[in-house]
């Protein structure tokens, strides 16, 4: 639901009643992951997507029905071998979808969801936990947890349940992860089993591009397209300018390694070193390869790569640290232009992030949609 937070936040501000359908679990080759959502207001306006088109019509009708009844519903959609035209996923996957009505009359739930949507729309870190399977009285109830540990809402079943879910949701938030959580209705393994969907809303991940060259300009645009907050850093003020990088969120004129020493990075941060100049590369990569970031790539020919590796060994970089370096940067696409090279680099970043092989899907036997630990079906649905 938080993936369409800006639009839903506007709906809340306008006082609209709506129902939101959220993917809570997937199995097989499903096009959208847990957290993807489609919402329908009382006038029939729809936003978002839960399947890329396969079951949108059926989910739209479920939203209209939920708005009318005021009751949440959990529905499973999958491909029918007996009837290829049945409502389902023609890609062969299975998705479980929770439809939750959000009406002005339901003040408590609407208040929690409104706070979650407002946080997500403004870029505030927060996690929203909702019951998606379990006793009917708890279905759809929600708890919002913010980065400072404060919470809003709750389940009203057992005080320990709220405390346990708040702690688990904070762990999801710290990892920037969305997924499901199984727990007992009393906050441990006691009582009827519950399944909750925990959606994390975190600020966009960072991409830091070192080297204000033509290739960097194209990569900045690609990074923004992929949802990164992009910084360009170069020690040369004549090249690191807003006129050359109008799409960058931030431009820094500073020696790359000094900037990396003082800036904030995390496990989602992507570092792209395009300087291919030893005086910049070596001190920068020596530091970068020891940071807990998602990706470190460096541009250069294979000869440059070998020479750079030797220089890095000389300053104490270990073989284990060198193994983290993606160099020469990017996938082999035969790229020549800055835009093609940017696609090559972005493709490697996506493959590394999602666990893809980077090979052509034609003739391959690898999954099209890689399944994460959290992307699983719920055992039973209402």
Helices and strands as residue ranges (DSSP letters): G 2-4, H 5-13, E 18-27, E 37-41, E 46-48, H 56-69, E 73-78, E 94-102, H 107-121, E 126-133, G 136-138, E 142-146, E 151-153, H 159-175, E 179-184, E 193-201, E 206-210, H 214-225, E 229-234, E 250-253, H 256-262, E 270-273, H 278-288, E 295-298, H 302-314, H 319-322, E 325-326, H 338-354
